[in-house]
Amino acid sequence: MATDYYAVLGVSRDAGQDEIKKAFRRLARELHPDVNPDPKTQERFKEINAAYEVLSDPQKKQVYDLGGDPISGGGGGAGAGFGAAGFGNFSDIMDAFFGTASQRGPRSRTRRGQDAMIRLDVELDEAAFGTTKDIQVDTAVVCNTCNGEGAAPGTSAQTCDMCRGRGEVSQVTRSFLGQVMTSRPCPQCQGFGTVVPTPCHECAGDGRVRSRRTLTVKIPAGVDNGTRIQLAGEGEVGPGGGPAGDLYVEIHEVPHPVFQRRGDDLHCTVTIPMTAAALGTQCPLETLDGMEEVDIRPGTQSGQSIPLHQRGIKHLRGGGRGDLIVHVEVQTPGKLDAQQEDLLRQLATLRGEERPAGHFQPGQQGLFSRLKDAFNGR
């Protein structure tokens, strides 16, 4: 064929429809007669229009690629002018200058409602083992008077007489392309296509009202601070009685007077006298599972930890539980009477600890060592 349509649009022969369309739009913006009135430019515009008319049509493109004449009997060659047969797709020309237009149409009065969230306080044992709680929520629900339609009983929505139900109105303006029609939402019906002459007195035409209701929430074992439980369809009902959003219950764990939670483990501190640490003892502890005895072995040092396995929080996902870690703090007596002091001195004599040398380690140097290091500039 005399004309290479691919070369006219500046694309390769294996170009897809998106690439062909993009090339045509770019050239149309540059070569349109209202932008470039030069006669040579007009001829060039006719060429790209004819090329796009063929390459954008799958059937014509196939005939052209096989060496046939895709425009035979059509009168749509390169010199066909700007009529409907030779102008390609007019919407593509409009897209080249104004972007793709969307057919909005009337909006639906029924829309999905918003999600809602409330905070729920739970005790440590409730978070550990799970529980069931009743909560009160204040959300929008369907208006029982109009059943979500927004119109007063005995009435109904009517077709808007301004847009005739289309939800949009059109306006014709003049531009370098000539007369251009634009559309915008109808100001009378706000784009719905219908109007409500007599709104429901209960919901003022919204189709929903606010109401307080009680829900039962199942708290799974192992929840932690910030855990959110989703209750599908228990949120805000949408305008026009639309489907409800979801309700999210955010867990807030109330601080415990004894235990501190770290993940699924629990931690607490027990303070014992020096004599109990030296001789060993048993300390009663009220755990989440009831009263238990914590075994303090003889010679326990301050800072040691005693684990009670499987006494912590249940794992939220999977079986098993965390541990309860008991941290020991040994208390040194600060005030002794004469008899107590005498007994301790006897013990020190028996153990050869009247004048202990002490064991210093890095980071625990004595006063003179610290003064020496400071004098030497360390």
Secondary structure, 3 states (H helix, E strand, C coil): CCCCHHHHHCCCCCCCHHHHHHHHHHHHHHHCCCCCCCHHHHHHHHHHHHHHHHHCCHHHHHHHHCCCCCCCCCCCCCCCCCCCCCCCCHHHHHHHHHCCCCCCCCCCCCCCCCCEEEEEEECHHHHHHCEEEEEEEEEEEECCCCCCCCECCCCCCEECCCCCCCCEEEEEEEECCEEEEEEEECCCCCCCCEECCCECCCCCCCCEEEEEEEEEEEECCCCCCCCEEEECCCCCCEHHHECCCCEEEEEEECCCCCCEEECCEEEEEEEEEHHHHHHCEEEEEEECCEEEEEEECCCCCCCCEEEECCCCCECCCCCCECCEEEEEEEECCCCCCHHHHHHHHHHHHHCCCCCCCCCCCCCCCCHHHHHHHHHCCC
